[in-house]
Amino acid sequence: MTFPPDVLPLASISAMRPVFMIVMGAFLLLTTWRMTRGTSGWAPRVLMAGALLLAFGYSVVMPLYQAGVLIPLSQIGVTSADAASAVGWHVVKTISMNVGWLTFGLGLALHAGIFETEKSTAPVEAPSSSPIHGPAA
């Protein structure tokens, strides 16, 4: 079966990449919402904040770069694009992706209880002198 030449670019990897990013951002947000649905406190708030930033970055900003709507910083001198706009969108992309991953990871760690400490039942002893250094004079 052969396809007409105008349909073939639609099945290319570069044409599917923005769609994949949109689906990935939506799936990340949906999965995070399902995971934090019955919890309360700071862990689900931080986790959802990170997921929202990542969903915005993956579903809105990155597909616009892939589609050529937003000009990357490396193309400022090549095209007649507005440099301030390109730098602004680069800052938005950087903040949404980097801060998104940072807060998402912190939220996952809080949700998993990695930073929680348990009270020890062992008695607290005064520090003794080291056998290497001998007793303090």
Beta strands, then each sheet from edge to edge (+ up, - down):
end
